[in-house]
Amino acid sequence: MNNEIITVTRIGELIAQGIECWLEAGKILVDVLENGETLDSISSQIGISKDMLTMFERIGHESLHPKLLVSTSTGAKKLKNCGYSEQKRYSDEPVNVLVMKGEKVESINIGIDSLTADQCKQVFGNGHVRDDAGQRAYLESKFESERMTKVKSIEDGTGYVLSGSKVVFKKGVTMDKNDLIAILGRLK
Protein backbone atom coordinates (compact mmCIF):
# COMPACT_ATOMS: atom_id res chain seq x y z
CA MET A 1 0.00 0.00 0.00
CA ASN A 2 2.76 2.45 0.97
CA ASN A 3 4.61 1.68 -2.29
CA GLU A 4 1.46 2.58 -4.27
CA ILE A 5 1.21 5.95 -2.50
CA ILE A 6 4.86 6.68 -3.25
CA THR A 7 4.40 5.63 -6.89
CA VAL A 8 1.27 7.76 -7.36
CA THR A 9 2.98 10.72 -5.70
CA ARG A 10 5.97 10.26 -8.00
CA ILE A 11 3.71 10.17 -11.07
CA GLY A 12 2.21 13.50 -10.01
CA GLU A 13 5.65 14.99 -9.44
CA LEU A 14 6.89 13.87 -12.86
CA ILE A 15 3.84 15.25 -14.64
CA ALA A 16 4.25 18.60 -12.85
CA GLN A 17 7.95 18.64 -13.83
CA GLY A 18 7.00 17.81 -17.42
CA ILE A 19 4.58 20.74 -17.55
CA GLU A 20 7.29 23.03 -16.18
CA CYS A 21 9.66 21.74 -18.86
CA TRP A 22 7.05 22.41 -21.56
CA LEU A 23 6.69 25.98 -20.29
CA GLU A 24 10.45 26.47 -20.39
CA ALA A 25 10.74 24.85 -23.84
CA GLY A 26 8.00 27.15 -25.14
CA LYS A 27 9.74 30.26 -23.82
CA ILE A 28 13.09 29.18 -25.29
CA LEU A 29 11.42 28.40 -28.62
CA VAL A 30 9.92 31.90 -28.73
CA ASP A 31 13.37 33.41 -28.07
CA VAL A 32 14.96 31.28 -30.80
CA LEU A 33 12.24 32.23 -33.29
CA GLU A 34 12.60 35.91 -32.43
CA ASN A 35 16.33 35.58 -33.24
CA GLY A 36 15.58 34.52 -36.81
CA GLU A 37 15.29 30.72 -36.65
CA THR A 38 12.28 29.14 -38.41
CA LEU A 39 9.92 26.39 -37.31
CA ASP A 40 10.89 24.33 -40.37
CA SER A 41 14.58 24.52 -39.47
CA ILE A 42 13.97 23.67 -35.81
CA SER A 43 11.66 20.81 -36.79
CA SER A 44 14.29 19.21 -39.01
CA GLN A 45 16.99 19.64 -36.36
CA ILE A 46 15.11 18.09 -33.42
CA GLY A 47 12.65 15.75 -35.16
CA ILE A 48 9.46 17.28 -33.77
CA SER A 49 6.70 18.22 -36.19
CA LYS A 50 6.07 21.83 -37.11
CA ASP A 51 2.50 21.45 -35.78
CA MET A 52 3.79 20.40 -32.36
CA LEU A 53 6.35 23.19 -32.35
CA THR A 54 3.56 25.65 -33.11
CA MET A 55 1.80 24.43 -29.97
CA PHE A 56 4.97 24.97 -27.95
CA GLU A 57 5.29 28.44 -29.45
CA ARG A 58 1.77 29.18 -28.22
CA ILE A 59 2.77 27.88 -24.78
CA GLY A 60 5.82 30.18 -24.84
CA HIS A 61 3.64 33.17 -25.74
CA GLU A 62 1.19 32.13 -23.01
CA SER A 63 -1.65 31.77 -25.48
CA LEU A 64 -1.99 28.02 -24.80
CA HIS A 65 -1.92 26.45 -21.35
CA PRO A 66 0.31 23.35 -21.37
CA LYS A 67 -2.29 21.14 -19.67
CA LEU A 68 -4.54 21.59 -22.70
CA LEU A 69 -1.85 20.19 -24.99
CA VAL A 70 -2.49 16.64 -23.79
CA SER A 71 -6.28 16.71 -23.58
CA THR A 72 -8.44 15.67 -26.53
CA SER A 73 -11.83 16.31 -24.92
CA THR A 74 -14.36 18.59 -26.59
CA GLY A 75 -14.20 20.93 -23.61
CA ALA A 76 -10.42 21.23 -23.80
CA LYS A 77 -10.57 21.89 -27.54
CA LYS A 78 -13.03 24.75 -26.93
CA LEU A 79 -11.00 26.08 -24.00
CA LYS A 80 -7.89 26.29 -26.25
CA ASN A 81 -9.66 29.13 -28.11
CA CYS A 82 -10.16 31.16 -24.94
CA GLY A 83 -7.78 33.64 -23.35
CA TYR A 84 -4.85 32.31 -21.35
CA SER A 85 -6.29 33.35 -17.98
CA GLU A 86 -9.46 31.29 -18.62
CA GLN A 87 -7.37 28.37 -19.92
CA LYS A 88 -5.28 28.42 -16.76
CA ARG A 89 -8.30 28.75 -14.46
CA TYR A 90 -10.46 26.05 -16.04
CA SER A 91 -7.59 23.62 -16.55
CA ASP A 92 -7.48 23.38 -12.76
CA GLU A 93 -11.07 23.98 -11.65
CA PRO A 94 -14.52 23.07 -12.97
CA VAL A 95 -16.65 25.42 -15.01
CA ASN A 96 -20.11 26.53 -13.88
CA VAL A 97 -22.90 25.06 -16.04
CA LEU A 98 -26.58 26.02 -15.86
CA VAL A 99 -29.04 23.12 -16.09
CA MET A 100 -32.82 22.96 -16.15
CA LYS A 101 -34.44 20.99 -13.32
CA GLY A 102 -38.12 21.10 -14.19
CA GLU A 103 -39.00 24.79 -14.19
CA LYS A 104 -35.91 25.79 -12.17
CA VAL A 105 -32.44 26.68 -13.41
CA GLU A 106 -29.67 25.22 -11.28
CA SER A 107 -25.93 25.61 -11.38
CA ILE A 108 -23.49 22.68 -11.32
CA ASN A 109 -19.71 22.53 -11.62
CA ILE A 110 -18.25 20.25 -14.29
CA GLY A 111 -14.62 19.64 -15.19
CA ILE A 112 -13.62 20.64 -18.73
CA ASP A 113 -12.88 17.05 -19.75
CA SER A 114 -16.35 15.92 -18.61
CA LEU A 115 -18.43 18.43 -20.58
CA THR A 116 -20.71 17.00 -23.26
CA ALA A 117 -20.78 18.49 -26.77
CA ASP A 118 -24.11 20.24 -26.00
CA GLN A 119 -22.76 21.63 -22.74
CA CYS A 120 -19.72 22.97 -24.63
CA LYS A 121 -22.02 24.85 -26.99
CA GLN A 122 -23.73 26.38 -23.97
CA VAL A 123 -20.60 27.13 -21.91
CA PHE A 124 -18.30 28.52 -24.61
CA GLY A 125 -18.94 31.69 -26.58
CA ASN A 126 -16.65 32.96 -29.30
CA GLY A 127 -13.28 32.68 -27.55
CA HIS A 128 -14.55 32.92 -23.98
CA VAL A 129 -16.36 31.06 -21.20
CA ARG A 130 -19.91 32.36 -20.81
CA ASP A 131 -20.99 33.60 -17.41
CA ASP A 132 -24.40 32.62 -15.95
CA ALA A 133 -26.18 35.44 -17.79
CA GLY A 134 -24.59 34.41 -21.10
CA GLN A 135 -25.52 30.77 -20.55
CA ARG A 136 -29.08 31.73 -19.62
CA ALA A 137 -29.37 33.80 -22.82
CA TYR A 138 -27.98 30.86 -24.83
CA LEU A 139 -30.50 28.45 -23.27
CA GLU A 140 -33.43 30.82 -23.82
CA SER A 141 -32.40 31.30 -27.45
CA LYS A 142 -32.04 27.55 -27.93
CA PHE A 143 -35.44 26.79 -26.38
CA GLU A 144 -37.11 29.54 -28.43
CA SER A 145 -35.52 28.19 -31.61
CA GLU A 146 -36.71 24.65 -30.78
CA ARG A 147 -40.21 25.96 -30.02
CA MET A 148 -40.34 27.85 -33.33
CA THR A 149 -39.15 24.75 -35.21
CA LYS A 150 -41.99 22.73 -33.67
CA VAL A 151 -44.55 25.44 -34.48
CA LYS A 152 -43.22 25.73 -38.04
CA SER A 153 -43.42 21.98 -38.62
CA ILE A 154 -47.06 21.99 -37.50
CA GLU A 155 -47.90 25.05 -39.62
CA ASP A 156 -46.07 23.61 -42.63
CA GLY A 157 -48.27 20.53 -42.51
CA THR A 158 -47.26 17.65 -40.36
CA GLY A 159 -50.28 15.91 -41.91
CA TYR A 160 -49.89 17.15 -45.49
CA VAL A 161 -47.45 18.50 -48.06
CA LEU A 162 -48.16 21.35 -50.49
CA SER A 163 -46.74 20.87 -53.95
CA GLY A 164 -47.64 23.67 -56.36
CA SER A 165 -51.41 23.44 -56.81
CA LYS A 166 -51.67 19.99 -55.19
CA VAL A 167 -52.10 18.81 -51.63
CA VAL A 168 -50.72 15.39 -50.63
CA PHE A 169 -52.23 14.14 -47.37
CA LYS A 170 -50.47 11.69 -45.11
CA LYS A 171 -52.34 8.56 -44.14
CA GLY A 172 -54.80 8.98 -41.28
CA VAL A 173 -54.96 12.79 -41.35
CA THR A 174 -58.15 14.32 -39.99
CA MET A 175 -59.01 17.97 -40.61
CA ASP A 176 -61.96 20.22 -40.04
CA LYS A 177 -63.43 22.74 -42.47
CA ASN A 178 -61.24 25.61 -41.23
CA ASP A 179 -58.06 23.55 -41.74
CA LEU A 180 -59.12 22.75 -45.32
CA ILE A 181 -59.94 26.39 -46.05
CA ALA A 182 -56.51 27.40 -44.69
CA ILE A 183 -54.83 24.82 -46.93
CA LEU A 184 -56.75 26.01 -49.98
CA GLY A 185 -55.64 29.56 -49.23
CA ARG A 186 -52.00 28.46 -49.30
CA LEU A 187 -52.23 26.73 -52.71
CA LYS A 188 -50.65 28.44 -55.71
N, C-alpha and C positions, 0 to 999 in steps of 0.2 A: 504493500500500500504506500509506504513512504517513498519507495523508488518511483512510483507512478506520479506522485506529487512533484518530486524533483524533476522528472521528465517533462511533465506538463508545464511547470514553471520555466524550464529551460527552453521549451518550444516558444513560449511567449516572449522570452528574452531575445531569442534569435530573430523572431519576426520583427520585434521592435527595432533591433539593430539593423535588420534589412531595410526597414522603412527609412531609418536615419541615413543609411548608405545611399538609398535612392534619392533622398533629398540632396545629399552632398553631390552625387553624380550629376543630378540635374543642374545644380548651380555651376559646377565645373563645366558642363557642356555648354551652358549659356555663355560663360566667359570665353571658351574656345571658339564658339561661333562668332562672338563679337570681335574676336581677333582675326577674323577672315577665313577660318576653316569652314568647310561645307559639310552638310549631313551626309552627302554621298561619299565624300572622302573618309569621314569618320566611320561610316558604316563598313566600308571596304577594309579599313584598318583593324577594326575590332570584331567584325563578324556579327554585328547586331543590325537588324533591319532598320531601314530609314523610318518606317512607321513607328517602331518601338523608340527610336531615338527622338522622334517628334514628341512622343508622350513624355520622355524624360526632359525634353526642352520645356514642355508645358509645366512639368513639376518644378524645374529650375526657375521659371518665371512666376511661380505660384499661381498658375491658372488651372492646375490640376492637382488635386490632393492625391498623394501616393497610394492611399488605401483604396482609391477607386480604380487604380490600375489593374488590380487583381480580381475585381468583382465583375461578373457578367450579368448580374440581375438587371431587370428592367428599371428598377428604381435607381441603381447606381449609374446606368447609362443616362438617365434623365438628369441626375445630379451633376454629372460631368459638365453639363451645359450651364450650370449655375455659377455664380461668383465663388471665389475661393473661400470666403468666410462661411458661406452656406455649405460648401463641400466639406470643410473642416468640421463644422458643427454637426452636420447630419451623418458624417462618417462614424461619429462616436456616440450620438444619441438619436433616439427615435424621432420621427416627424409626427406632428399632430394631424390626425385625419378625422374629418367630420363624417358621421354615419347616421343614417335614419333608423330610429327604433320606433316603429309605429308612426305616430304623429310628431315625435320628439326628435331633435337633432342632438346627438351626443358626440363627445370628443374622445378618441382613443389614440394611444401612441403606438406606432408601428415602426420597426426598424426598416431602413431603406431596402435591404435585401429581401424583406418579406412582403413588400407592397405588390399587389396585383396590378395587371396592366390597366384596369379601369381606375384603380386608386391612383396610379401614376398620372393618368389624365386629369384627375381631380386635383392632386397635390401640386403638380408642376405647371407653372405658367410658362411664358416664353423666356427661359433663362433665369427663372427664380422659383422659390418655393412659395406657394400661395399661403397667405395668412387665413384665419378663420373666415373673415369677411369675403375674401377672394374665393375660398372653397364653397361658401354658401351661395355666392353668385353663380359659380360654375354649376352647382347642383340644381339651382332654380332654373337656370338656362337649359340644362339637360332635361329636366322633368317637363318643362314647357315645350321643348322640341319634341319629346316623346308623345306628349298629349296632343300636339298639333298633328303629328304623323298619324295617330290613331283617328283623330277627327277627319283628317283628309282621306284616309282609306275608307271610312264609312261614307263620306260625301261622294267620293269618286266611284262608289258602287261596289261594295263588298259582294253584293248579290247580282251584279250585272256589269257589263262592259259596253261602253259606247264606242261604236266604230263607224264614223261618218254619219250616215242617215239610218244606221241599224242599231238595234239594241240586242245584245246576246245575254240572256238570263242564265244564271247558274242554276243547277238542279235544286229544287225544293225552295225556291225563293217565293216569299209571300209579300205582296204589296197592297196598299190601299189606293184609293182613287187619287189622293193628293200626291203620293209617291209617283204614280204613273204620269200625272200631269207635270210634275217636276222633271221627270225624265224626258218627256216630250219637249219640254221647253229647252232642254240642253242639246237636243238633236240639231244637226246642221241641215 
